[in-house]
Structures are given as C-alpha cells and as structure tokens.
Amino acid sequence: MANDTEDARPPDSLKANAIGFVDALVIGLNATSPAYSLAAVIGPIVALVGVYAPGVMIASFVPMLMIASAFYYLNKVDQDCGTTFSWVTRAMGPWAGWLGGWAIAMTGVLVVGSLADVAVSFALLAVGLDSWVENEFVRQLLAVLLIIVMTAVCVIGTEVSSKVQNVLILAQVACLLIFVAVALYRVYAGTAMSDSVEPSISWLNPFGSGGSTLTGALLLGVFIYWGWESAVNLTEEVEDSATAPGKAGVWSTVVLLITYVSVGIAVVAYAGVTFLAENAGEEEYVFALLADEVMGSWDWVVLLAVSTSALASTQTTIIPASRTALSMARRQALPTHFAHIHPRFRTPDVSTWWVAAIAIGWYIVVNQISSNALFDSLTALSLLIGFYYALTGVACAVYYRRHLTESLRFFLLIGLGPLVGAGLLAWLLVESVSDMSDPANSYSGVSWFGLGPPLVIGIGIALTGVVLMVVRRFVAPFFWSERPGVADPDLVHGKES
C-alpha cells in the first residue's frame, strides 16, 4: 500500500493507492449486505417460487455479471469515481449522465437509514435487549448515531474504512458458514423442522415453478446483488486503478452467487417452504425467527451476522453516493462545494456528510409516516437500481461501438453481454412499475394518488431529479457543453490484455 510520499496527485484530489484489490473486493461484498439481503428476501422469494429459490438467485446473477462486465471495461478507459455518471456522460451525453448520477446518489439516501435500523435491531436482539428494539425512539436514535459514526469513518479515510470492512466481512461470513453447516447437519440428521426437506439439484432450476411469479422473484433476486459496484466507485483510490476495481466488482458478484445459493439451500432445506412462505411478511426478521430454532442458545451468531452485514453496508452504501456527488460537482453538474476534499484525509468530506444528513432526514420523516412507509421506500430502490444499471450497460456498448466487431471477445463482453443485461433489467423495471402501480402490492397497502407508495416515491425522486437538472442547466451550463464520444482505439488496445 502506498504512503503519502508515493501519492503524486495534488492535495485537492482523492488519495491514490489508498487500498488494494482485496480491500476493494471486500467493500464491494459488504456493500451488498449479504446476510441482511438474504434475510430480507428469502421468505418472499420462497413464497413466490417455493424450493426453486436458489435457482432464482442464479438467474438473477446473470444480468448482474453482464453489467459487471460493462463496469469493468468502462473503468478501463475512465477511472472516475463517478462511474455511471461519468461513463454515460461520455457515451450518451450530459442529460443521460446527470440522471444516472442522480439515481446513484438517491439510492444511498433511501437505504442508509433502513440499514442502520436493521444493524441496531439485530445487535440489540443478539444481546437480549428485545425491549429496546420495540422502543421506536431508542431504536431510531441509535440508528441515527450509527449513521453519524459510520459517516465519520468514511471521512477519516479509505484505509480506515477498508480495515473496518475487512473485520466485518470476516465476522459475517464466519457466522453464515456456521449457520449453513449446522442447518444442513440437522437436516440430514433428522432434527430439523417438521417440514424440512433434503436438498435436490432440481432446486437450481429457476424455471421449475413456472408461471408469472418468476418475474417477482427475479426482481427480489436482483435487489440482493445490488451494491457490488461500490468497489468501482473507489477507482481513484485503488492500486492499479485501470483494472483492479473492475475485477473486484466482477468477482464480488461471483462470491455473492456462491454465498446466496449455499445459504438459500440451507434455509429452504431446514425450514421448508411452508414456514418461509407463511413468514414472508416478516422479511428481514425471518433469520431472527430461524436463529433460535437452528442454533438454540447460539442464536446470537445468526443475529450477529445480519447485524454486521447491515452495519458494513451502512458505511459502504455512503461511498457510491458521495463519490458520485463529488464527480458531478467537479464537472459543475452540481454546486462546486460538493467537490471539496478534506485536506488531511483526502476524502470527499462535504458530499459524504451531505449524503448522511439527507439520509437521516429521510429516515426520520418516513418513519413518522409509518414503518411500512420505510419498507415502501426500499421497494422504490428497484426502480433506481434497474435504471442506472441498464443505463451503464447501454453506455458500454455505445461507447465501444466502433470496436465491437474487432474480436469475439469485444463483441460478447462489451457489446452483446452488457446490452442483454440492460435489456433484462429494463424488462424487470417495466414489470416492477406495473406491479408497484397496484397499491395492494405495497407494504402499507394504501393508495397514494391512486398508485402504490413505492411507485409514487420513485416517480417523485425522478421528477425532482429532472427539475434540479433543468435548473442546473440554466444556472451553470458548462457541463451541458460536453458531447458524447467513442473509445479511442489506442487507449482501448493499449490497455487490453
């Protein structure tokens, strides 16, 4: 790892070579919050497709891997911490780029509070303070304090952040492996729940259940992979910035696939379809329900896994939003004060604290409406995620369009693959909008303007972004003078291994 004397960048830029490939990989993994994501979706997925839930997790991996390929190749020609914002601007112009950046920034705002809430809740459950979890004021206060602490860690430095993440991922993976081992042992020993069933290779078939329920399950499946690109948002701070961040993003999706499928098989085998389907509404607390059943007095191991997962993601989810805001401000797409770099820590302190402040405000306000409204805001995430992932896939093919026929590898990895991934995500996005339009499909079950709350939240965020973009266009038009381009052939082939 390079020290300050080795960093040739000016003091008003991010600290180069602050972390290595493994650190970036860990941050990409933690940003997805594997244990929490599994806990949140395993019940609903099983309710939709039964024992074929592991197969759905495999199918959901396919578009993620294709989009990860787009991130890898776009990062090779543009190591900008703004990722999608910068790349889409290069390939498709400032209007599309601005909207892509806005979507990334708002995902952090929507999810950070919920992650902190889960981290606090499961930590309290692990130490037996169940009454504190039920006290909304105490729980929300602790969640806000946690956001502040994790934001401070992000500001203090990327090296410190990576060390914290390394500890959290080890604790999380160790807890999950123990859970999987004990659950499968009890299944084969005949001491699992009454509806338990031995795993079968047929569970890996995503089309086994058939019917329209597969679409809903795939939407949930895509959600659990979201966040791996945090590794690429650190591209300006990672050693070998042209290739290491992109590789970290790709490998993150592969590691997540193995984790999700193995844990999914263990949970379905131990609990059975009926239990998981009946408790699907409990969402992330399904692991809390299973923890005591599987681990007995050691249930705190599972609870700790979910808590550390959400805790790690609370920190890493701030990274893409803050780095994207920094990148947008550097190009005057946002007010320039968001581009401020801390003189000592060389991190985007202003944008980081702004992201945290808005996230805290959103968390508090939405909770005053209802706890279901908070879940509805998380559901709206799928709209933003699908939008900027699909936009990145299209941007990759557009930017490299003059090189797609030069080799089969280029055609598949920077053309067809990203476009297919974008198409699949666009299809899921359309299906998601259709599903969210029905108020009955929301957590709260109420109607906002005749639509489901998640769709109203998504539309509101999109319209707010469009208004701010138009205002910014007239206040500071410089950014909108940028014109789309294509990959330079020398740069492409010079970096291609």
N, C-alpha and C positions, 0 to 999 in steps of 0.2 A: 504494500500500500504506500502510495506516495505521500511525502510530507509537504509542508508549505513551501519549502525551497524548491521543490520539484514542480510546483504548480505555476506554469508560465502565464496563466490567464490574469487579466487585470483584476484588481480588488473589487470591482463592481460587478463581477460575474460569479456564477456558482463555482464551488470548489471542485476542480477537476481531479480525477483519480482518487476520489474520497473512499470509494468502496470497490470491491471486486465482483467477479461473476457470481460467485456463490452467494454473496450478500444480496445482490440484485435478485437472484433466484428466490431466496428466502422471502424478500419483500414482496415479490410477485405472488408467492404462495400465500403469505399471510394476508395480503390484500383481499383475497377471495374469501377469507374466513372459513376454511374448510369445515371445521366441526360445527360452527354455527349454521352455515349454509345447509349442511346435511340435516341438522336438527330441524331447520325451518321447512324443508321441502319434502323430506322422506315420506311423511304421513300423507300430504296431499297428492304426491305422485302415486303412491300405492293405492290411494282411494280411486285414482283415475285408471291405472293400468295393472293393478294387482302385483303379482310376483315378477312382472316384467319391468319393474322399476330400474334394476341395474342396466337393462338393455336401453332404456330411455336415456340414462346417463351416458352411455356410449354414443348413442345417436346425437345427443346434444353436443358432444365433444367435436363432432365432425366440422360444423361451421366455425367453432372456436379455433380449431387448428388451422383452418384456411385463412381466417382473419389474422391469426398469429403470424402466418407466413407473410401477409401483407405488411404487418408491423415490422417484421424483420428486414424486408427488402427496402421499405421506405426509410427506415432508420439508417440503412447503409449509405444513403445519399444525402440524408439530412438529420444530423444529430441535434435536434432541437427538443428541449424539454416539453414543448407544447404538443408534441406528437401529432395527433389527428388535426388539430388546428393548423399547424404549420404545413403538414403534408397536403391536406385538402386545399389550402390556400394556394400552394404551389401548382397543384394539378388542376383544380377546378375554379379557382378564383376566390377573392376575399369574402364574398357573400356566403358561399357554402362553408368556407373555412371558419368564419366567425360563428356560424350556427353550430358547427361541430365542436368548437371550443366551449361555447355556452353550454352545450349538453353535458360535456365532461365536468365542467365546474359545478353544475347543478346536481349531478349525481352525488357528489360529496356532500352537498348541503342537505339532500334528502335523507341520506343513510347514516351519517355520522352519529346523530343523536340516538337513533334506534340501536346501533351497535354498542354505544356506551351503556345504554339502558340494559341490554342483554348481558354485557360484561359484568355490570354491577349486580344484576339479579342473580346470575348463576354463581358468582363469587359468594354472595350472601347465603344462597342455598347450600353451597359447599361447606360453609362453616356453621350451618344450622340457624342462621338468622332469618328464618322464613317470615317472621312478622315484619321485618324491615322491608322485605320485598313487597308486602301488601300495603305498606305505607307509601302512598304515591309521592308525598312531599319529600320524604327521606330518600326514596329511590331516585327521584328526578334530580335532587340536589347533588347526590353522589355522582350521578351520570354527568351533570354539568361540570363538576370538579374534575372528573376523569378526562373529559374533553380538553379542559384547560391544561391539565398536566401533560397529556399526550401531544398537544399542540406545542407546548414548551419544548418537549423532546425533539419534535420536528425542527424547531427553530434553532435549538442549540447545535445541531449538526447532523449530517447524514451518517457519519461514522457512529455516533451515539445511537441514532435510530436503528442502524443495522445491527448493532450489538444487542439492543433490546429485542429486536425481531428474531435474532438467532436463538435467544433463550426461550422466547415464546413459542417458536415453531417446534423446538425440541420437546417442550412440555406438552404441546398439543398433540404431536404425532405419537409420543410415548403413551399418552392417555388413550388415544384412539386405538392403537395397536393392542393394548391391554384389553380394551373393551371388545374388540373383534375376536381376540384369542379366547377370552372367557365365554363370549356368547356362542361361538361355534363349538367349543368344547362341550358346553351344556346341551347344545342341540343334538350332537352325536351321542352324548351320554344319556340322553332321555330325561334330562332335568330342566328343560326349558319350559316355556309357557305351553298351555294345553293345545294351542293352535299352531305350534311350531311345525316347521317342515324342513326336511333336508334339502340343501341347495341342489339345483339342477342346471345343467348347461343351457337349457332352453330359456332360462331367465334372462340370458344375454340377448335375446331376440326382441328388439324394440317394437316390432310389429305383431308380437304374439297376441296382444289383447284386441287389436283391430279397432275399427270404429273411430269416431270423431274425438274421443278422449285423448288420443295420442297427441293432438295439437296442443291441448292444455298442458299435458305432461312435458312436452318439449319446451314450452315457454318457461316452465319452472326449472327444467334442466339447464337451459341457457343461463338463467339467473345465477346458479351455483358456480358457474365458471367465471362470472364477471369479476374483474379486478386484477387479473394476471398482468395486464399491461402497465401496472404501476412500475414494474422493473424498467420499462422503456421510458417512462417519464423521468427517470433518473439518468438518462443517457449522457447528459453533460457532466455527471458526477461519477460515472463508472469508468474503470480502466478499460481500454480497448473499446471506446465508445461506439465505434462503427459497427461492431458485430456482437459484442458481449451482451448488451441489453436486449437485443432482438432474440438471441439464443436463449437468454434467461426467460423471456416471455413464452417462447415455444415450449421449452422444457417444463415450464410451470404448468401448462395445460396437460402435458403428458403425466406428470406426477399427480396432478389433481384427478385425472381419469382413473389411475390405479387406486388412489385413496377412496374416491367416491364409490367405485364399483365394489371394492372389498368391504367397505363399511356398509354399503347398501345391502349386499348379500347377507352379511351377518345380522343386520337388523331385521330384514324380512324373514330370514330363516328362524330367528329366535322368537320374534313376537307374532309372526303370522299376519296374514292380510287383514283379517277382521279387526284385530286390535288397532293396527295402524290406521285403517280406514275410519274406524269409529272415533279415533282421537286426532284426526287430521286437523280439526279446528283448533287444537291446542298449539299447532305449529311448532315453534322452536322448543316448546316445553315437552315435546314428545320424548326427548332424551332424558329429561328430568323424570318423566314417568317410568322410563325403562331403567334408569340408573339403579334404583333400589332393587328392582326385580332381578337384574342381571348381576350386579356387583354386591348386593347386600350392604353390609356396613362400609364397604369400599365405594359406595356410590359417589362419593366426593371426587373420585378420579374422573368420572364422566362429566360431572358438573364443572370440574376444573378445566377439562378440555374445551368445553363450549365457552367458558368464561375467558380463557386465554385466547381462544380463537377470535372472539368479538373484540377483546382488548387490543390484540395485534392489528385487527382490521380498522379499529377506530383511528389508529395512528396512520396506517398506510393509505387509507382512503383519502386522507387530507392531502397526500402527496400529489396525485394527479391533478386535483382541483387547483392547488396552489401553484404548481409548476405551469399549468395551462394559463392561469391568470397572469403569471409572470411573462410568459411568452407573448401573450396577446398585448400586454402593456408595453413590452419592448418594441413592438411594431405599431404602437399607437392605436391598436384596436380597442384598448381600454385605457383609462386615465393612467398617466405615466407613473404615478406614485405606487401603483401595484407592482412596478418593476424594481422597487427598492431591494437591495441586497444588504443583509446585515454585515457591517464592516469586519466583524471578528469571526462570525460563524460561517459567513459566505452562503447563507441560505435566504430564500425569499420571505423575509420575516413579515412584511406588510401583508402580502397576499395570503400567507398562511394564517395569520391572526384574523384576517377578514373572513376567510372561509370558515374558521372556527366560530366566529361571532355570529355569522348568518346561520350556521348550522344549529347553534344553541338557541337562537331566536326561533327558528323553525320548529325545533323540538319542543320548546316550551309552549308556543302558540298552538301547535297541532294537538298537544296533549290536553290543552284546555278544552278543545272541542270534544275529543274522546280518544280513548286508547285505540279504538278501531280506526279512527282517522289517521293515526300514525301508521298503522298497517296499510291503509289505503295509499298513503304517500309512498310507501315502499313498493307497492304494486305498480305505481306510476313509473318506477325506475326502469321497468322493462321497455317502456317506450323510448326513453333516452338512450339506454344501452343499445337497443336494436338499431336506433338511428345512427349513432356515431360509429358503431362497429361496421354497419353496412356502408356508410359513407367512406370509411377508411378502405374497405375492400374495393370499392369502385375507384377511389382515388389512385390506388396502386396500379390497377390496370390502365387507367387513363394516363398516368404519369409515365409509365413504361411502354406506352402503346407502340412506339417505333421499334421496340426490341423484342416484342412477343414472338415473332417468327424466327428469331435468330437461333433458337435451340428449343428442344422439347422441354428442357428444364425451365427455361424462362416462360414458355407458354403455359405450363402447368402451375408453376409456383408463384408467378407474378401476374398471370393473366386469368386463366380459367379458374384456378382454385379460389383466389380472392373474390372473383365475380360470382361463383357458385355460392360461396359463403355469404356474400352480401345478399344474393337472391333469396337464400333460405331465411336469413334474418329479416329481410323485407317482408317475406310471406308471413313469418311469425308475428311481425309487427302489425300487419294488417289484421291478422286473426286476433291479436291482442286488443286492438282498437275495437273490433266488433264485439269481443267478449266484455270489455270494460264499459261499453255503451249501455249495458243492461245493469241497472242499479242492484238487482238481486244477486249479481256475481261479486259485489264488493263485500268487504268485511263488515262494514256498518249496515249494509242492506238498505240504505236510504238513497234518495234521489237528490242530486244537485243539478238544477236546471234541466231535469228530465234525463240526466245521464248518471252513470256511476261515478262516485267521487274520484277514483284513480284517473279516469279519463279527463275529468274536469281539471284535476291538478296538472296532468300532462299538457293539456291544451293551454292552461294558464301560464305554465312555465315557457312553453313555446311562443306564445303571443308576447309575453314580457320580453323574451329574448329578441324577437323581431322589432319591437318598439325601441328597445335600447340600441339595437344595431342601426336602425334608421337614424335615431338621434345622434349617435356617434358618427355616422357617415357625414352629417352636416356640421357637427362641431369640430371634428378632426378628420378631414377627408383623406389625409395622406395614405393611410393603409389601403384605401379603396382604389389607389392608383396601381396596385400590383396586378400583374397579368399572369394567367396560367402559363405553364411551361411544360417541357418534357425532360426526361432524364438525359443528361449529357452522356454520349456514348463512351467517351474516355473515362469519365467518372465511374460509370457502370462497370465497364470491363476491367478497369484498373482495380476495383475493389472486389470484383467477383473472384472467388477462389476456385 
